[in-house]
Structure formats: C-alpha cells, structure tokens
Amino acid sequence: MKKKLQILKKKPVKYSLIVIGLLLLVLISNLYLQWCQNELSLDLMFKFAFSWHTEKFILGSLVLLIFLLFLCSLAGSLILGSVLYAIMIGILGFADYQKMFYRTEPIYPDDLKMITEFGLLREMIGTIPFVIILLIAGIGLFFFGRAIYKSRLLSKKMQIIRISGLMITMALLMYISNFNNPNNLLRKAYNETALWIPYSQKMNYYNTGFMGGFLYNLKVDAMDKPENYSKKTIEDITTKYTKTAQKTKDSLEEQPNIIFVMSESFSNPQHLNGVTVNKDPLKAYYDIAKTTYSGRMLSQNYGGGTANIEFEALTSFSMELFNPQLTTPYTMLIPKMKEIPSIVSLLNQQDYRTTAIHPYNTSMYKRKDVYQTMGFNQFISEETMKYTQTLENNPYISDESAYKEVLDLLKEEQHPQFVHLVTMQTHMPYSDKYKTSDYSSRSLGNKKAIDSYMQDVAYSSEALKQFTNALKELKRRTLVVFWGDHLPSIYSDEIKADNDEVNLHQTEFLLYDNQGKLSEKSTHDAITSPFYFAPSLFEQSGMEMPGFYQLLSELEKQVPAFEKSFYYKDKKWNKSLALNKAQEALYEDYRLIQYDIVSGERYSLKNDFFK
C-alpha cells in the first residue's frame, strides 16, 4: 500500500517536471530566435522579452509550444520530439542570422522552400558549417523517423493520448496558418499591442519579435481589392490607353531581336561613401553606357531578391503594389496561375522565339515552372549550355560563356529572338575566386571582398563590351536591356551607415541598340525602376506599344522610380509618395490593372490590353 502511495506521489512530480521542461525549452528557443534576429545582442533579446514586448513574446512562445507538442505527438516521444524541435529552431535561428547579416532582412516562411537548394546554401554559409548542419539534421530526422516507427508499440492509452494530441495540435497549426485573416484570434491578440510596419519587414520583426514577423508573412492575398474595382472600371482604363497607344504607334520594317541581361550583383562600388578605388572597374561598361540611354535603377533589395527584380522586369508589375507579405512572386504567386502577361507572352504573339538562359540549376526560385507559365519556348540552364567555361577559381559559368550562348541563338535569321539572360559569374561569395586583382580599394571594412568583387564586375564589364561589339555585326537590329539586380552584401556596417539607404538600392542599367537609333541615347543619368524597362525600350525604339505599356510610359514620366519606402519624383527621393490629382489617377489605373491580373477577374486580358 505504501509503495502505491509513493508511486502516486511521484507521478504528479514527474508530470510537473515534464511540463516545466517543455516550457523551459520553448522559452529558451524563443529567446534564441530573438537573439539571432537582433544580431546576437543579449541586451535587446532580454529587453524585448521581459521589458518592451512581453505580451508578444508570450504569444510567440504559445505558437512554439503548439509546434513542439505537434512534433512530440507525431513522434510518440517527448524526448525525440523535443530533440527535433531544438534542431529545427537552431537551424532556423542560424539561417535568420545569416540572412540578416548578408541581406539585412529576416527569414520569411516562403524562404523555407529553399531548403533543398543544397548547392547554393553551401556556397552561402561555407562548406564546413553546411556539412555540420546537414549531419545534425540528418541524425535528428533518422531518430525522429525511428521514433514514429516504434510508436506503433505504445500502449492503447498512450496511442489515444498521442492521436488526440496530434489532431488538436494540427488543427491549431492550421488555424494559426490563417494568421492574416482579420478574424483570426491570434492576430487579434497581436493587434492589441503590435505596430505593424507594411513597408519594412525588418522593422516588423523588430517590433513584434521573430515569431510575430514570421506569422505576419504567412499566406496572404497578393493585393487587397480596390474599392472602385469593377469590370466597367477596367474596360474604361484599357480603352483609354489602347486608343492613346494606337495614336502614337510606329511600324518598323523589321522586328528587332530583344535581349534582356540581368547581371548578378552588378553595381558600381564608387557610388558609395567610404569606398575609394585605384581605378574604375566599370570602365568597359561606361564605354558603352556613355553612348546610349543609361543611368541607375532602383532595386527593391540589398544583397539579394534577384527573382523579384526579374519578375518586375519581365511582367512590368511592381512589387510596391503587393501586400508586404507577398515577398517572392516566383514562389508565392505565379505557381498558382495558368498564365501571366509579360513581355514573353507579348512577343510570342508576334512570332518571336523566346528563350530564357540561366547558367545555374533549374529549380532556383522555381524558374523552370515560372518560365513555362510565362510562355518561354525554351529554358537553357547549366545542364544544357554549350559554353560552360569559368574564370580561374570562380565556380560559376562566366558572363563571356553566357553571351556566347546568346550569340548562337541570334544566328537564327528566320525569326526575331527574345532572349532573357540571368548571369551568375558575379554571385557571392567573392573571396578566393581570383588569385590576384587589378583593383584595390580603401574602404571602411571588408577590403578583401570588395577588391575581389571589383575584379568580378570588371570581367563582367569587359564581357558586356565584347558582346555589344559582336552585336554590331548582326544584320537584324538588336536591342539590349542590361541591368544589375542588386548590390552585393559585402559592405560593412560602417559603409552602410555612411550612406543614404537609397544608395544601397541603386544599380547600373542601360538600353542599347546595335544600330544606335534609340530616341533618348544622349541621356546617361536616367533614374528608373525595372518594371519600366520594356515600355521604355518599346517607346525609344519605335516598336508598337500595347495599351499596358502606354499606361506605364505615361506613369514613368510622372514617377520615374518607386519601391516601398523609396519614391523618386521631381528629381528628389522621398520616403512616401505625394501625387497631384492627375498623377494619382495614373497610379490608380496601374494599381487596378495589376490587381485585375494577380488577384482579380482578369478582365484586362479579355480586352487585349497586353497585346
């Protein structure tokens, strides 16, 4: 009898210890995520959790507890469920710290889809850390899978508890996944104290914690429905700009080739305060730029976001108009669509042969699927390229090789070509690519990486110059849009602090005509956004403009460049956009058309607005 009483007394103690252990694990894991989010600052971590935002810290901990209990229920083991939870949170926090370090932006839920990009992840964080993480994850998954297999041997009572826990936590996680539903109770609880910053995800994570920011970026509609959206409104817009385009259209004797070149991380370090160089690494680039329409392009991101800039250039839709949670259209929007109007679909209708070239693998940003949805006739990747030469120790296919691939396509004389090239030569990392560098910098930190980067862009500039010289030999008129997608993430905090933020979001661009006939070829200081590239090229070359490009062309004259928190108007940069009545009408027409395509009824497609 005494033994039974002792056992009964021990059970509450045992269960209490289990509960305390689980709560401590959740508390420590949430603090760890906050520590990684705040650049390993213990002071900011503790202030957030126990002084500034305790309510939001508790809410985030509640979500983590549900996730932990889900894993434990799935495994049928508190110990192995907790171990896998700790591994997953450990990797998530490390990934967030790395992304904040290189790109000054946090991890989003959609970034988790990149987990299978082993090659790129290894290059970004280094081989040794990557192998260690892979081993830890592999071992954790092995024992977790083993626990699931052995859970069939649990007693009937434990199976009931396990299945009940699994169903309840799954239901709760599904409910949490609808965080952005205005009626979601968790969202309402956050709204009591949260200050959401739609134009700055970094500030969102800072103000609401890692968990609050992460939840805020769960699934959401691409755009909110404008109050005046209707079939009649869209018809009025499409009719207005289509008529304007028809009045101004020119007809060319022969359709030109069109080449888009998005050059990885191509930019000019000399534009930044705190960086001085011994000689200009972009000399070859400027030899071209000073003879044609050129200037600087506003990039949405610093240190990354390649796919978003590519999306804007091809579709002429702006990231600024999307809800802030839609961070990557290539993975979050286009896979849900059967078609999306773009320069690709427009030129397909005009008997062009359309080709995408990316000297890397096909899965990156789901490009293979995205290019198919856009309507490219073919996609040439590193696996199917003829020219795959690299430079010294650079692991990526060189720009020179990529341009040779383009030139081979242009030998086809029967049909005009549209070729979209996304280069890789100048992708990070920048150390140890070249044995020596012809370029030397004096900078406020990270000199080795900056010097190596300058050698990279110098090679890229020279390859571009060789390419444009080769284009002069072609019989068919050939038009080129060349731009850098974003700055590299190599600049120290001191350099970033010494520059206006907009300086970190501007890269080089040019439009080139091998026959030198662009109407604005004497302009070399233009400021633009990538969604204006196609309409500007069509207008300056005399090509027939669809109604959609006419709308953009008129908007560009009023607001030459804009992204969230960066607006260029009247030759000044501002944090917000102030418009007069006529400009507001133009901007609203653009917003309505974009909504119509990405979230609406697509009335404008039926009105041939994009043809």
Disulfide bonds with the S-S distance in Angstrom:
none
